[in-house]
Amino acid sequence: MRPVIIYHSQTGFTEQYARWMAEELSCPCVSFEERDTVDFSKYDEILFGSWCHAGQLRNIKWFRGMLPEWKGKRKLLFAVGASPEKNPQIKAFLTEIAMPEEGVSAFYLPGGLRYERMGASSRVMMKLFAAMVKKKKAKTPEEDVMAQMISRSYDISDRNYIAPIVEWARGTDNV
């Protein structure tokens, strides 16, 4: 198989995961901004990764718009977010973005928050959200942990999280 990885990263987590995958798969890794330079006819597998924001995967419309051009190719979405892998909302999110009828698999990779690399509007929104969660009365234990986590930058990324994606790309995932 000949994979290519296209990624869109705001604060570096998605880019880091894309580069780790490219190393493992010995394949090109192209930023979203350079996507027009890719000749997709050269590849059997398209892996697209982006960051999650407010329950949405950035640039998924572009990916969906490309599906007719990629008919017959294996396709994968990887979403990178600030939530830990075990967050129960992740499964619902993956179900929402996966497109099994189009042959698209979806995976989630935990990244973190890097306030110092966010744009001003994203940084302000996150700080307001963190303050709102922190001030909430009768927080659940999960909300209390979340309030602590999102109040500052943190990194929960790990190269080991790419293993299922690498298996998928190598065709050894038994799907």
Phi, psi and omega in degrees: 000149179241098180270157169224143181246126173246133182223151172235122185232136176265312186241005173110344182293314180296318178299316180299314178298318180298318180293320177299316179297316180300321177298313181296323186262357183049056183225166177293149179227115189236133178290154180304323181296336181256013185301332181289350179272355185270130172266094186295343179294342180280351189239146177268336185230134177243119176249121180241126179237143178208177183259150180269143177210121179053043177076013180236147174265120182298136177066021177294333177298319177300313180302310180300322179294336180274346186306318179300324179292332184261018180305135180088354178261155173280137185229142182216138171252136168235128183254133180244128182219180183272350182280147173297156182303327184277001179302125184297340179285343183297316181300316178297319179298314180296321177298322181292320184271338180294149180230072184301327179294338177260003181075029182257123174268154181225140180225154177243139177232124179286134180244280181147201178229136173231087182304324184293344179253356180283153171292161184302316183293320178295319180297316180296315180300316181293319179295320177295317178297316179300317179295320180296315180294319181297322182279346184301134177276152178055051176290147171285163177303324179295319179293325178295316177297316180299317180301319178294315184296311189278001179282349181207171177293147175203160182226114177244018178288155180202132180304330181298336180294341182279350185308312180297328179289318178298317176300316178301312183295328178275355180075021181251020183268359179061028176267000000 
